[in-house]
Amino acid sequence: MNKHQTDKANSASGAFPVETIRAMFPALQQAGDFIFLDNAAGAQIPRSVLDAVTNHLVAHNVQRGGRYGRSVAVDQSVADARASVALLINAYSPAEICFGMNATSFIRLVSLGIGQMLSERDEIVITDMDHDANIATWLALEQAGAKFKWWRMRDDGNLHVDDLRPLVSDRTRLVACTVTAHSIGSIVDVASVARIAHAAGAEVFLDCVHYGPHGLIDVQAWDCDYLVCSGYKNFSPHMGFLWGRFETLKRLPTFREDFIPDEPPYKVEAGTFIYENVSGMDAAVQYLELIGRNLAPSNNRSRRENIVAGMGAIRDYELVLAREMLAVLKGCGATIYGVADEARINERVPTFCFNIGKLSPQRIVEEMAEMQIGIRDGHMYAPRLMKRLNLSMDSGAIRASLVHYNTVEEVRRFGEALRTIIAKLS
């Protein structure tokens, strides 16, 4: 039986057709023996995304807002992408989707606006598990009078909502937290975060950059107020988007030229963004739809329902990868940061941060590179988390991060390489 036949049989039995999916990614096909295990720093893109970017640059690489055909096509491609991303995250309206450079710039944009609206609600809750982009941007509001409460990660590697409750009061303006830690892979119960914050009259800002490729985003079910995401982890080119409730974004003070309407998304999208990458993001959403549609073909499912099916299948398959990687790391005697109990595997994505005794993370990563395996070392842009884990910023830890185009065989090859390196360096 060839790979296509195997995948067809697997699909019929509910298994994940990873080989068919890998064939859609040019980088994987051209990589030879190289294994991509640094996906938390950016995922590869399928051919359809590359084609969408190329088509934009060839067919209508002009400014939007004109009356001629190519310019009208840009307007339409942006509108199409807005509609697709709205479906991806279950937004209430495509007008709530704002495109731009990256998640960090959007966090700063929102923080600057909120800094002008603090009044008697002047407290912001931040965590020590987040990317520094979702911490430092808020701390910068201290000059505007903001005060801060720290929601601390527990020793079990996750944030607990019971620890959030006493931090929230009628002084709380905002709770800012991640959906999934980019460094250690822990998933936060953000729906409960929203219930606690809203009961006190506060808002919730979610950094969804790392969760995006791993699970279903649902801003309505989560009941959050703001959410940022980046395309480069979601199988699209480098770009970012901000979602916010329409009325919330309408109230938010932002910079805009006088001729720009004072309503979302226009008031948020100051200047020209990278239209071809937005086209790529549109294609990336359609790629995720395709996974759901192919796994369980149906003429009656909506686009959103196909996204739900696709992301559900991705999540189930990635749990298989996570269990395999957890077993490999434990077998190598690794210190695993974050959720390390297989019974709690549902609390994480397959992003693993670890160290091997006193061996240098840098040396291990360099040796892995020699063996054609790409992983990462360092502080992971999370200085407060490094301090929490008693790790130095200079050495930090090692991170191996998987997505749905990785395979169990790649995890096992990683394990063999790690055992070889440990024997060599010990």
Secondary structure as UniProt FT lines:
FT   HELIX           3..12
FT   TURN            13..14
FT   HELIX           18..22
FT   TURN            23..24
FT   HELIX           26..30
FT   TURN            32..33
FT   STRAND          35..36
FT   HELIX           39..41
FT   HELIX           47..59
FT   HELIX           69..89
FT   HELIX           94..96
FT   STRAND          97..100
FT   HELIX           103..115
FT   TURN            119..120
FT   STRAND          123..127
FT   HELIX           133..139
FT   HELIX           140..144
FT   STRAND          147..151
FT   TURN            155..156
FT   HELIX           161..164
FT   HELIX           165..167
FT   TURN            170..171
FT   STRAND          172..178
FT   TURN            182..184
FT   STRAND          186..187
FT   HELIX           190..199
FT   TURN            200..201
FT   STRAND          203..207
FT   TURN            209..214
FT   HELIX           219..222
FT   STRAND          226..230
FT   HELIX           231..233
FT   TURN            234..235
FT   STRAND          240..244
FT   HELIX           246..251
FT   TURN            258..259
FT   TURN            264..268
FT   HELIX           275..295
FT   HELIX           303..331
FT   TURN            332..333
FT   STRAND          335..337
FT   HELIX           342..347
FT   STRAND          351..355
FT   TURN            357..358
FT   HELIX           361..370
FT   TURN            371..372
FT   STRAND          373..374
FT   STRAND          376..378
FT   TURN            380..381
FT   HELIX           383..388
FT   TURN            389..390
FT   TURN            393..395
FT   STRAND          396..401
FT   TURN            404..405
FT   HELIX           408..425
//
